[in-house]
């Protein structure tokens, strides 16, 4: 199922990952940590549906 609202609101993840992968290891680790934190915040702030398992 296509979810264009996610692409429009948050941009494309693949180009961000490509930029991170092109960085030196230490910088890459920090960038992945920041990306992880951002994605975790998005997930936690998303709609909650208590009826789903």
VEXDREN-2710 file (C-alpha; in Angstrom, 1 decimal):
% VEXDREN-2710
k/r/px/py/pz
1/UNK/0.0/0.0/0.0
2/UNK/1.4/3.4/-1.0
3/UNK/1.6/6.0/1.7
4/UNK/2.4/9.3/-0.1
5/UNK/1.7/11.3/3.0
6/UNK/4.7/9.8/4.7
7/UNK/7.0/10.7/1.8
8/UNK/5.6/14.2/1.5
9/UNK/5.9/14.9/5.3
10/UNK/9.2/13.3/6.0
11/UNK/11.1/13.1/2.8
12/UNK/12.8/10.0/1.3
13/UNK/14.7/7.9/3.7
14/UNK/17.0/6.3/1.1
15/UNK/18.9/9.5/0.2
16/UNK/19.4/10.3/3.8
17/UNK/20.9/6.8/4.4
18/UNK/23.2/7.3/1.3
19/UNK/24.5/10.5/2.8
20/UNK/25.2/8.9/6.1
21/UNK/26.9/5.9/4.5
22/UNK/29.3/8.3/2.7
23/UNK/30.6/9.8/5.9
24/UNK/33.6/8.6/8.0
25/UNK/32.8/6.0/10.6
26/UNK/32.6/8.2/13.7
27/UNK/30.4/10.7/12.0
28/UNK/28.3/7.9/10.5
29/UNK/27.6/6.5/13.9
30/UNK/26.5/9.8/15.3
31/UNK/24.3/10.4/12.2
32/UNK/22.6/6.9/12.6
33/UNK/22.0/7.7/16.3
34/UNK/20.3/10.9/15.4
35/UNK/18.2/9.2/12.7
36/UNK/17.2/6.5/15.1
37/UNK/16.1/9.1/17.7
38/UNK/14.1/11.0/15.1
39/UNK/12.4/7.8/13.8
40/UNK/11.6/6.7/17.4
41/UNK/10.0/10.1/18.2
42/UNK/7.9/9.8/15.0
43/UNK/6.8/6.3/15.9
44/UNK/6.0/7.3/19.5
45/UNK/4.0/10.4/18.4
46/UNK/2.0/8.5/15.8
47/UNK/-1.7/7.7/16.2
48/UNK/-2.5/5.1/18.9
49/UNK/-5.0/2.4/18.2
50/UNK/-5.5/0.3/21.4
51/UNK/-7.7/-2.2/19.5
52/UNK/-4.8/-3.5/17.4
53/UNK/-2.6/-6.2/18.7
END
